[in-house]
Amino acid sequence: MRIKKDDKVKVISGEYKGVEGHVLKSFRKKNKLIVEKVNFIKKHQRPTQQNPSGGVIEMEAPIHVSNVQFICPKCGKLSKVKMKILDDKSRIRYCTKCGDMV
């Protein structure tokens, strides 16, 4: 998975199509991301010492990585992210539209 935490993405399919946000967390094995302000669910929470009243809270749920597209911070366009191996065997991510390192 080439999209990581703190990358800016845009949702390209589903109920939240067109919404942009930053990736809060990524689940590599499941190929899912949690994006801010996207895919809200209601969770019933039991009263605890931190939250004595309990109740229903809204939180973001994971969304599949194929439903989002990366936004390049340099050019601001929707693009794919590719990996490049340099001469010193280090790997970098780069934007396919502008070619700049991400």
HELIX and SHEET records of a PDB file:
HELIX    1   1 VAL A   65  ASN A   67  5                                   3    
SHEET    1   A 6 ILE A  63  HIS A  64  0                                        
SHEET    2   A 6 LYS A  32  VAL A  35 -1                                        
SHEET    3   A 6 GLU A  20  PHE A  27 -1                                        
SHEET    4   A 6 LYS A   8  VAL A  11 -1                                        
SHEET    5   A 6 VAL A  68  ILE A  71 -1                                        
SHEET    6   A 6 LEU A  78  SER A  79 -1                                        
SHEET    1   B 2 PHE A  40  GLN A  45  0                                        
SHEET    2   B 2 GLY A  55  GLU A  60 -1                                        
SHEET    1   C 2 VAL A  81  ILE A  85  0                                        
SHEET    2   C 2 ARG A  91  CYS A  95 -1                                        
END                                                                             
